[in-house]
Amino acid sequence: VIAAIEGRAHVHSEYALLANVVVAAEGATFHDAPHFAGGIVPGDGIFTTWSYRAGAGRAEAFLLNPQPITAAVAQQWGVVAEVVPNGRALSRAQELARQYLKVPEVTRRNSRVHLIHPLKERLVREVGYGLSLEGASAAALVKSLQAAS
Amino acid sequence: MPTLRDDYFDAYRSLKLTRDAEGVLVAQFHTDGGPLTFKAQDHTDFVDAFYRIAQDRANKIVILTGAGGDFIPAIDFASFGNVGDPGIWSQVHDEGVQIGRISLTYEYQ
């Protein structure tokens, strides 16, 4: 699985972080707009994926930061594997795909399974509880908005 | 080798699926061909999409990407309804747990 990112990855960027390799255009930015910046807990796997790939300290700062980070920062953190010129992310991902197709299918499939396995284990452990916490915070946000109106 | 039907290719309003002869699947998030504004229906659809993509061995490589120069830039909160309602959140919870379990990969833990 390869992610090819142009522009804003500001909502559900964890989908991209499920990829084995993230290719980002130099103008790409990463942000978690819907959660803490929007008033709710980042409990849906966004913390699990970012902390898995970037480290917990960076992930926490990222999730609490109201501003996006650049592709260059995401590469420095190890989230992005390659930064390419704007408009080139998908074509570079296609090049990588051709390269990966050269190995036997079982090798490719089983490498995917093995490489994603530790992240999947964490997602299975953490996301149910995280979404319960997020749900409570969503109810609290609705309540506070109703009280203000 | 047996193959699955690929009728899921046209099943999702906000996910365009294109597979070439070598089995490279491009999964493109979009709204009407432009950048995706993520809605509640997408939260539901993508669980099914990620499951079907993972299950279909004809997908040799998966490339996730966006449209119109963005990956996923925006969300439509109102489309989720009252997220303070436990009945609404129950669905968000269950779908969110499933998409992590699937992780675009066929084996389950």
Interface residues (C-beta under 8 A of the other chain):
Chain A: V1 I2 A3 A4 I5 E6 G7 R8 A9 H10 V11 H12 S13 Y15 A16 L18 A19 A28 A33 P34 G38 D44 G45 T48 A89 L90 A93 Q94 A97 R98 Y100 L101 E105 R108 R112 V113 I116 L119 K120 E121 L123 V124 V127 G128 L131 S132 G135 A138 A139 A140 L141 V142 K143
Chain B: E22 G23 V24 V26 F29 P35 L36 F38 F46 K60 I61 V62 I63 L64 T65 G66 G68 G69 D70 F71 I72 P73 A74 I75 F77 N82 V83 G84 P86 W89 V92 H93 G96 V97 I99 G100 R101 S103 L104 T105 Y106 E107 Q109
